[in-house]
Amino acid sequence: MAPVTLDDAPAPPAPEPAPAPAPKKRRVLWRVLIGLALVIVLVVAAAALWFFVLRQGAGERSTADALKNLRASGATGGTADGRPPVGVYTALASGSEDIGLPGLTESFGPNAPVTVTHADGGCFVYRVDLNTNHFRTWTFCPTEGATFSLTASDGSTRRNVPGLTSPSVTRYTCATPIPYLWPNAAVGDQRTGSCTGTSDAMQGVTGDTCVVEVLDVGVMTVGDEDVPVVHVRSTDTFSGNQGGTEVDEWWLDSRTGLPVRLEIDANVTSSVVDYKESGTVELTSLVPAT
């Protein structure tokens, strides 16, 4: 056998080539990312279109709608006994309500029907539908030393937004009724009272101390009728789970206690929202529809 030389030795195996990149997988990944980005853009655009263009905000409440609700409630006129007659009064409103969330401020009126109903004990309830999403009520009753005192008030507001479509309702009851109209009222006279309130939008109790002051006694024209009025200012100061104030001015028919004009200025703070409401409501007739 011939000797083996180096030249005759087998050559070492060649190294395996590095795997080639997978351009197809990269292209698929980019397509997926671009698709997701387009989906996000479309969702955001659709949400913006719905929120700013298609979302149904508040409109004015029609007098016919308020009258329909009154009739459905079964409320009847009965004897006024010094109270304003039961029915729906035509009224105009201006102003707005801000619930502290961007883009959700809503305007009042211009049509804002006022509904008056009677309650036990010589009381009457004054309700104003400021728009289709917000109404407020005040209950006035005869009390010792006062023709009419505030004994309770309610408010309801809603927004057509997911999570806010159910109305938020706030209710106050006044353990110490707040006089608004009393005999021989004179400019500078003051009366006080207090209430407590709860809201289904937050936990806890709100304290409300109120001072009512007579600003003027005079005459106001409603429609074609001159009405003797007592002009008072109510200043509510809130404590507990809410802070801030509500300063309202009322022009009350001195014969019946009916508010013929109301100016609202509320600035309320809480851990949930900062709430603002500012507006004016004025009756255009003293003859209610029933």
C-alpha positions as CSV (number, residue, x, y, z in Angstrom):
1,M,0.0,0.0,0.0
2,A,1.3,3.4,-0.9
3,P,1.8,5.8,1.9
4,V,-0.8,8.5,2.4
5,T,0.4,12.1,1.9
6,L,-1.3,15.3,3.0
7,D,-2.2,15.9,-0.6
8,D,-4.2,12.7,-0.6
9,A,-6.1,13.5,2.7
10,P,-9.8,14.3,2.3
11,A,-10.7,18.0,2.4
12,P,-12.6,19.2,5.5
13,P,-16.4,19.7,5.0
14,A,-17.3,23.2,3.9
15,P,-19.2,25.3,6.5
16,E,-23.0,25.4,6.2
17,P,-24.2,28.7,4.7
18,A,-26.0,31.1,7.1
19,P,-29.8,31.0,6.8
20,A,-31.2,33.6,4.5
21,P,-33.5,36.3,5.9
22,A,-37.2,35.7,5.7
23,P,-38.4,38.7,3.8
24,K,-41.9,37.2,3.5
25,K,-42.4,37.0,7.3
26,R,-41.2,40.6,7.7
27,R,-43.6,41.8,5.0
28,V,-46.5,40.0,6.7
29,L,-45.6,41.6,10.1
30,W,-45.5,45.1,8.5
31,R,-48.9,44.4,6.9
32,V,-50.4,43.4,10.2
33,L,-49.0,46.5,12.0
34,I,-50.3,48.8,9.2
35,G,-53.7,47.1,9.4
36,L,-53.9,47.5,13.2
37,A,-52.9,51.2,12.8
38,L,-55.6,51.7,10.2
39,V,-58.2,50.0,12.4
40,I,-57.3,52.3,15.4
41,V,-57.5,55.4,13.1
42,L,-60.9,54.3,11.9
43,V,-62.2,53.6,15.4
44,V,-61.0,57.0,16.6
45,A,-62.5,58.8,13.6
46,A,-65.8,57.0,14.0
47,A,-65.9,57.9,17.7
48,A,-65.1,61.5,17.0
49,L,-67.8,61.6,14.2
50,W,-70.4,60.1,16.7
51,F,-69.4,62.4,19.6
52,F,-69.2,65.7,17.7
53,V,-71.7,65.2,14.9
54,L,-74.1,62.2,15.3
55,R,-74.5,62.2,19.1
56,Q,-77.9,63.4,20.2
57,G,-77.5,66.3,22.6
58,A,-80.1,68.1,24.5
59,G,-82.9,69.9,22.7
60,E,-85.7,72.2,24.0
61,R,-88.6,70.6,25.8
62,S,-91.9,71.3,24.1
63,T,-94.8,72.6,26.0
64,A,-97.0,69.9,24.4
65,D,-94.6,67.2,25.8
66,A,-94.7,68.7,29.3
67,L,-98.5,68.8,29.1
68,K,-98.6,65.2,28.0
69,N,-96.5,64.3,31.1
70,L,-98.8,66.3,33.4
71,R,-101.9,64.6,32.1
72,A,-100.3,61.1,32.4
73,S,-99.4,61.9,36.0
74,G,-103.0,62.2,36.9
75,A,-102.4,65.6,38.7
76,T,-105.6,67.6,39.0
77,G,-106.2,71.2,39.7
78,G,-108.4,71.2,42.7
79,T,-108.7,74.4,44.8
80,A,-105.7,76.7,44.6
81,D,-106.0,78.0,48.2
82,G,-103.5,80.8,47.6
83,R,-101.3,78.6,45.5
84,P,-100.6,79.0,41.8
85,P,-103.0,77.1,39.6
86,V,-102.0,73.6,38.4
87,G,-100.9,73.3,34.8
88,V,-98.1,73.9,32.3
89,Y,-96.9,77.5,31.9
90,T,-95.1,78.7,28.8
91,A,-91.7,80.1,29.6
92,L,-88.4,80.9,27.9
93,A,-84.9,80.0,29.1
94,S,-81.3,80.7,28.3
95,G,-78.0,79.6,29.7
96,S,-76.2,76.3,30.0
97,E,-75.2,73.3,32.2
98,D,-71.6,72.1,32.4
99,I,-71.0,68.7,34.1
100,G,-67.2,69.1,34.1
101,L,-66.4,66.8,31.1
102,P,-65.1,68.2,27.8
103,G,-67.6,68.6,25.1
104,L,-70.6,67.9,27.3
105,T,-71.8,71.4,28.1
106,E,-75.5,71.7,27.0
107,S,-77.6,74.8,26.5
108,F,-81.0,75.7,27.9
109,G,-84.2,76.5,26.1
110,P,-85.3,78.6,24.4
111,N,-88.6,76.8,25.2
112,A,-88.6,75.7,28.8
113,P,-92.1,74.8,30.1
114,V,-92.8,75.2,33.8
115,T,-95.2,72.7,35.4
116,V,-97.0,73.4,38.7
117,T,-98.6,70.7,40.7
118,H,-100.2,70.7,44.1
119,A,-99.2,68.6,47.1
120,D,-100.6,67.9,50.6
121,G,-100.4,70.5,53.3
122,G,-101.0,73.5,51.0
123,C,-97.8,72.9,49.1
124,F,-97.0,73.3,45.4
125,V,-94.2,71.9,43.2
126,Y,-92.6,74.1,40.7
127,R,-90.8,72.2,37.9
128,V,-88.8,73.7,35.0
129,D,-87.6,71.6,32.0
130,L,-84.5,73.5,31.1
131,N,-83.9,71.1,28.1
132,T,-84.7,67.5,27.3
133,N,-81.8,66.3,29.5
134,H,-82.1,68.4,32.5
135,F,-85.0,69.5,34.8
136,R,-85.2,70.8,38.3
137,T,-88.1,71.0,40.9
138,W,-88.7,73.0,44.1
139,T,-91.4,72.2,46.6
140,F,-92.8,75.2,48.5
141,C,-95.1,74.8,51.6
142,P,-96.7,77.1,54.1
143,T,-94.7,77.2,57.4
144,E,-94.9,79.1,60.6
145,G,-94.2,82.7,59.9
146,A,-93.9,82.2,56.1
147,T,-96.4,82.1,53.3
148,F,-94.1,79.7,51.4
149,S,-90.9,78.0,52.4
150,L,-88.7,75.6,50.4
151,T,-89.1,72.1,51.9
152,A,-87.5,70.0,49.1
153,S,-85.8,70.2,45.7
154,D,-84.8,67.7,43.1
155,G,-82.6,67.8,40.0
156,S,-82.0,65.4,37.1
157,T,-79.4,65.5,34.4
158,R,-78.2,63.0,31.7
159,R,-75.9,62.8,28.7
160,N,-76.1,60.6,25.7
161,V,-72.7,59.0,26.3
162,P,-71.8,55.4,27.2
163,G,-71.8,55.2,31.0
164,L,-73.8,58.4,31.4
165,T,-77.1,57.6,29.6
166,S,-78.9,57.0,32.9
167,P,-80.1,60.2,34.6
168,S,-78.1,61.4,37.6
169,V,-80.6,62.4,40.3
170,T,-80.0,64.7,43.2
171,R,-82.5,65.2,46.1
172,Y,-82.6,67.7,48.9
173,T,-84.9,67.7,51.9
174,C,-85.0,70.6,54.3
175,A,-85.2,69.7,58.0
176,T,-85.3,73.5,58.6
177,P,-87.6,74.8,55.8
178,I,-86.2,78.0,54.1
179,P,-88.7,80.9,53.9
180,Y,-88.9,82.5,50.5
181,L,-92.1,84.6,50.9
182,W,-93.5,86.0,54.1
183,P,-96.0,88.7,55.1
184,N,-94.9,92.3,55.0
185,A,-91.6,91.5,53.3
186,A,-89.3,94.5,53.2
187,V,-86.0,95.2,51.4
188,G,-83.1,93.9,53.4
189,D,-85.2,91.2,55.3
190,Q,-83.4,87.9,55.7
191,R,-84.4,84.4,56.5
192,T,-82.4,81.2,56.9
193,G,-82.8,77.4,56.7
194,S,-80.9,74.2,56.0
195,C,-81.2,71.1,53.9
196,T,-79.3,67.9,53.2
197,G,-78.9,66.2,49.9
198,T,-77.9,63.0,48.2
199,S,-77.0,62.0,44.7
200,D,-76.9,58.7,43.0
201,A,-73.7,59.8,41.2
202,M,-71.6,59.9,44.3
203,Q,-71.5,58.6,47.9
204,G,-72.1,60.7,51.0
205,V,-74.3,63.6,52.0
206,T,-74.3,67.2,51.1
207,G,-75.1,69.9,53.6
208,D,-76.8,73.1,52.4
209,T,-77.2,76.2,54.5
210,C,-79.3,78.9,52.8
211,V,-79.9,82.6,53.3
212,V,-82.8,84.3,51.6
213,E,-82.7,88.1,51.3
214,V,-85.3,90.5,50.0
215,L,-83.9,92.7,47.2
216,D,-86.9,94.6,46.0
217,V,-90.7,94.7,46.1
218,G,-92.4,95.9,42.9
219,V,-94.3,95.0,39.8
220,M,-93.3,92.9,36.8
221,T,-95.1,92.4,33.5
222,V,-95.8,88.8,32.4
223,G,-97.5,88.6,29.1
224,D,-100.0,91.4,29.2
225,E,-100.5,91.3,33.0
226,D,-98.8,93.4,35.7
227,V,-97.8,91.1,38.6
228,P,-96.9,92.2,42.1
229,V,-93.6,90.6,42.9
230,V,-91.1,90.1,45.7
231,H,-87.6,89.9,44.4
232,V,-85.4,87.7,46.6
233,R,-81.9,86.3,46.4
234,S,-81.2,82.8,47.8
235,T,-77.5,81.9,48.6
236,D,-76.8,78.2,49.2
237,T,-73.5,77.2,50.7
238,F,-72.6,73.5,50.3
239,S,-70.5,71.2,52.6
240,G,-69.8,67.6,53.1
241,N,-69.2,65.6,49.9
242,Q,-69.7,68.7,47.8
243,G,-68.5,72.3,48.1
244,G,-69.3,75.6,46.4
245,T,-72.3,77.8,46.2
246,E,-75.6,78.4,44.3
247,V,-76.8,82.0,44.2
248,D,-80.2,82.3,42.6
249,E,-82.6,85.3,42.2
250,W,-86.3,84.8,42.3
251,W,-89.2,87.1,41.3
252,L,-92.2,85.6,43.2
253,D,-95.8,86.5,42.6
254,S,-96.7,87.9,46.0
255,R,-100.3,86.6,45.7
256,T,-99.5,82.9,45.0
257,G,-95.7,82.4,45.5
258,L,-95.3,81.5,41.8
259,P,-91.8,82.2,40.5
260,V,-92.3,84.3,37.4
261,R,-88.6,84.8,36.8
262,L,-85.6,82.8,38.0
263,E,-81.9,83.4,37.6
264,I,-79.6,80.5,38.5
265,D,-75.8,80.6,39.1
266,A,-74.4,77.4,40.6
267,N,-70.8,76.4,41.0
268,V,-70.4,73.1,42.8
269,T,-67.2,71.0,43.3
270,S,-66.8,67.4,44.3
271,S,-64.4,64.5,44.0
272,V,-66.4,63.4,40.9
273,V,-67.0,66.5,38.8
274,D,-66.9,70.3,38.9
275,Y,-70.5,71.3,38.1
276,K,-71.6,74.7,36.8
277,E,-75.1,75.9,35.9
278,S,-76.0,79.3,34.8
279,G,-79.3,80.4,33.3
280,T,-82.6,82.4,33.3
281,V,-86.2,81.2,33.2
282,E,-89.1,83.6,32.6
283,L,-92.8,82.9,32.3
284,T,-94.5,84.4,29.2
285,S,-98.0,83.8,30.5
286,L,-99.9,83.3,33.8
287,V,-102.5,81.1,32.2
288,P,-101.5,77.5,32.4
289,A,-102.5,74.7,30.0
290,T,-104.2,71.7,31.6
